[in-house]
Amino acid sequence: MPPSNSDAHQFAAQAHAGQVDKAGKPYIRHVNRVAGAASGRATHAFEKDGLSINPDHVLQAAYLHDVLEDTPTTAGDLLTAGYAPQVVKMVQLLSKTDEEMSYAERIGTLIRSGNIGAILIKLSDNEDNARADRQLPTGAGLTARYAASMPRLRDAAIALGYTGP
């Protein structure tokens, strides 16, 4: 039986155990907020927009969105754990690679993938990262970077048929 949404949350909680965000809060709180927002968006895309998207896959990928980047976990580990290839693909699209590229270029690569689930997760991730209560006084550059990417991500989602927030 494939992992459940709860299993994905548990996997992320274990992988990020002991990690904190820029403000010193447990990192899993960020993961949970991103997953909640992305799940709502994916459900809207499926139910209201009729898009070919699996809200459970999006939720699982949202829980796992930083495990390849911030933990020793590999894509192979996720596949071995039974996650659907579509989930692993979204997580890979959301993860930095060894290839040298700017943040704006990474967003462009994600948009060009046409993967609506990954785009909705990244939009949710950037919204959470740009929250004022998550920023340190020195974080203005990061906030600007996230703010600049959000219209691009929204436009990409709209171009794919998404009508939600």
Residue, then its C-alpha position, 0 to 999 in steps of 0.5 A: m500500500p502506498p504511503s498515506n498523507s499522514d505517512a508523508h507528514q510523518f516522513a517530513a517531521q522525522a527528516h526535519a527533526g531538530q531543524v529550525d527556520k530563520a526565526g528559530k521556530p521548528y521547521i516542520r511548522h513551515v512545512n505544515r503551512v505550505a502543505g495546507a495552502a498547497s492542498g487547498r489550491a490543489t483541491h480547488a484546481f481539481e474540483k473547481d477548475g477540472l484540472s488533471i491534478n491529484p490533490d493527495h499527491v500535491l499534499q504529499a509533495a508539499y510535505l516533502h518539498d524540502v527533504l531533498e534539499d535540506t536533509p540527506t534524503t534522496a529521490g531514490d529514498l522516496l521511491t523506495a518508501g513507496y511514494a508515487p513517481q508523480v510525488v517524487k517528480m514534484v519534489q525534484l522540481l522544487s529542489k535545488t540542483d547542483e546546476e549553477m542558476s539564479y533563483a529567477e532561473r530556477i522559477g523559470t525552469l519550474i514554470r516551463s515544466g508545466n507541472i501545476g502541482a509543483i507550481l502551486i506548492k512553490l507559490s504556497d512556499n514563497e507566500d509562507n517564506a515572505r511572511a513578515d513574522r518569518q523574516l529576520p531584519t536582514g531578510a529583505g533581499l529574500t522577501a523581495r526575491y519571493a515577492a518577485s516570483m509570486p506573480r510569475l507563479r500565479d500567471a503560470a498557474i492561470a495559464l494552465g487553467y487554475t482560477g483559485p487564490 
